[in-house]
């Protein structure tokens, strides 16, 4: 089956499909998408033998914004109540030659699944399905062994499963692109989770201290009440919080925060800092232009910022903002890394990360 399942936020299937279609075409792979409305995934069809494999070889998941995760489809399986495990094994045996070596299996549900019974079934089904697959020689005996791929099962209901594989070298760091985070009671707002998720998604594994180690200087634009400032302070940073609104009193008592009452778009520091973060979810093009100025003037080395996208032109607006960022920074002849992702804790906005490399 020349198909790929792409995972996204429910309601953003069209944006993810358009992005995947354009990105695949730029790599010489042509296809079309079939959205599952408000289910948080879409099917991308690549007519022609070997086209899906070519796509995952040429296109990195890290290059995509609205697609959080993906896997190559091996079979679309009807699940009879009498023997769901046997149906999966029979389907995989029919494509045995196309299955890479896998040591583990992941059972996924649509993100907005509201059927508690299906969730309970999925958790209980992992063990017998894994045992049967190993007995059939379709899964490595040692579940902890290193393997180039992982078997994937998207359980859309009790009657249907889409089975495939994902490559260890080209899939989301977290299943379906969703890190499991908890909001401490001391956090001033839920927006704190967005910055924590951004760091987990964008920063290289094992190098977090290089980026976030204590002693760094940071600026938080549009800071009030202080969710992102709180995250920066937790890393031991000294923070300038810029906002005309009030900051959380307990956060201000930490001694790590200077509150500047000013317009975040207009304010500039006297000297460069390590981090600039911005959660002003308004005027995405203006935010993009501001970020270009901060980086080109060397006012920060790293930045995380949000771009709120208009409802009916979300993908198109991102392309405009991307051009503003890339073309603006290219004119400075600066080396930079730009990544963007529609994070799990985002809503209508996407989150971007840029690292200045000079």
Secondary structure as UniProt FT lines:
FT   STRAND          3..7
FT   TURN            10..11
FT   HELIX           13..26
FT   TURN            27..28
FT   STRAND          32..36
FT   TURN            37..40
FT   STRAND          41..45
FT   TURN            49..50
FT   HELIX           51..58
FT   HELIX           61..63
FT   STRAND          69..78
FT   TURN            81..82
FT   HELIX           84..93
FT   TURN            94..95
FT   HELIX           96..98
FT   STRAND          102..109
FT   TURN            111..112
FT   HELIX           116..135
FT   TURN            136..137
FT   TURN            143..144
FT   STRAND          149..157
FT   TURN            158..159
FT   STRAND          160..167
FT   TURN            168..169
FT   HELIX           175..177
FT   TURN            185..186
FT   TURN            190..191
FT   HELIX           192..202
FT   TURN            205..206
FT   HELIX           208..212
FT   TURN            214..215
FT   STRAND          217..221
FT   TURN            224..225
FT   HELIX           227..234
FT   TURN            235..236
FT   STRAND          238..242
FT   HELIX           249..252
FT   TURN            253..254
FT   STRAND          257..260
FT   TURN            264..266
FT   STRAND          273..278
FT   HELIX           284..296
FT   TURN            297..298
FT   STRAND          300..308
FT   HELIX           311..313
FT   HELIX           314..330
FT   TURN            331..333
FT   STRAND          335..341
FT   TURN            344..345
FT   STRAND          349..357
//
